[in-house]
């Protein structure tokens, strides 16, 4: 058998009500609904590095500058309302302290946070023990929980949490040491979060050649991990799980090559990928791109790219710098700091989204959190890279469906098929009575080629099953036998 390599495809989803194919396109425009004003009573108060979204208009901002860090919660927010608590404007030396009894850890040199649907806030902190600190948003403030995890001596940067509460955190790396991801078990599964506060990661991902990891995001299941390398201008994709480990998926390719010349026709801007967020349900990867910690001409480039998670191709863009210029006529203008729909100093280092798929960004130097809404429909991008592979060395001339192997099988088997031209493909499994068991491939627009799919029947009973390949009006069906 010829070797198979991971599939790199753009696919389309069929409408349930018609035979028209919905393209992977964004059919509207992004507009800024509001930017938190840069003055009391709604300002973050200083450089704003990250935002974690809990629900619509409810979020937490991470403020950090010269080592001091604090959290600002917002609820029912707009440009002039929503901030919880009082924060002196532009005051050095303000810290949030995580506290549980006599145990206290001061937030220091933190640049990223992650939030969960149950209002927990995880901060990648850089105190002496490099703790992951866990807070919670209450009805009117951000408060400490009893949970933290000391990670060692290496500096942390980015953090995310999957739906099971497992925590993924990055160590940046350097010219001498490869960057890596550490995965810690959830709070319920590891008592060290609440007592002792020292435990080993349940998984690690070492990324060869990565020298400056700045962002991380995972899907709900923790089977897709994306990590941004700012210096190398790349986003890496890993597939797997914390139990069996992760493998880099080389079919995903996003390298930021933008090097725009500034409006003064002298300076060049060198942006890189920073914050990441995986948009669940839509299966879209969001990537914040800017030149980090650059003022002046740095404000002329800040974008969120929306990527196909299978390939890394760009599907759409929020251009915050372009928006600022269109609204104000400049890149560093915001009328008295209070103009309600523009940050004025674009420096997008973080992004998130809410249940309505509105997008939230920060302006690090504008000291704002900004909310963006889309006028059209955000497409759904089905994930193929976790279950289907393409033989890049075989170009078939016939439509075919091979006998599964092994057969009989327990519990997994391989199904191979070929399509001689670009086709919309469905691959389904039925029981012997003709009842649908599962859809292995649903309305996927596959390029001409030979493919294989792994079918895991661990949850099914022994017996005979039918698997059917449909392409247009053509259909091929074979029988397979599960023996447990």
PyMOL commands that set and color helices and strands:
alter all, ss='L'
color gray80, all
select helices_A, chain A and resi 191-193+296-300+320-328+335-337
alter helices_A, ss='H'
color red, helices_A
select strands_A, chain A and resi 5-6+13-14+21-22+30-35+48-55+58-65+68-74+97-100+103-106+113-115+120-124+131-137+142-150+156-161+167-171+179-184+203-207+213-218+224-229+234-241+245-248+254-255+272-279+284-290+302-308+314-319+351-353+359-363+368-374+388-391+400-401+412-419+423-431+436-446+449-456+463-471+474-482
alter strands_A, ss='S'
color yellow, strands_A
deselect
rebuild
show_as cartoon
